[in-house]
């Protein structure tokens, strides 16, 4: 099977969502949602129904995929020196990661 055949097979049964531009955020609700701004996204493929646990298990076994929830936290990033993450530490890490 060549690359194009593999790509087509991997999208079998999926729905194509076209890309486009939309207005994201709100100036009327929570301050963290402001300002309203235009966002452009590429098109993408999506399954028409949610993935079941059995389907996800099959995917994990076939690919060796590891979810974020399965990765032990790095104590250096928690700010606590341990692998326990407090909500405050995580918020501080998220702010520093986005700046």
VENQUI-V211692 format. One record per backbone hydrogen bond with DSSP energy under -1.0 kcal/mol. NH is the residue of the N-H (numbers start at 0). CO is the residue of the C=O. If there is no record, write none. Layout:
nh co
NH CO
NH CO
//
This chain:
nh co
5 1
6 2
7 3
8 4
9 5
11 8
13 10
14 45
16 43
19 40
21 38
23 36
25 32
32 29
33 30
36 23
38 21
40 19
43 16
45 14
55 51
56 52
57 53
58 54
59 55
60 56
61 57
62 58
63 59
69 66
70 67
76 73
77 73
80 74
89 85
90 86
91 87
92 88
93 89
94 90
95 91
96 92
97 93
//
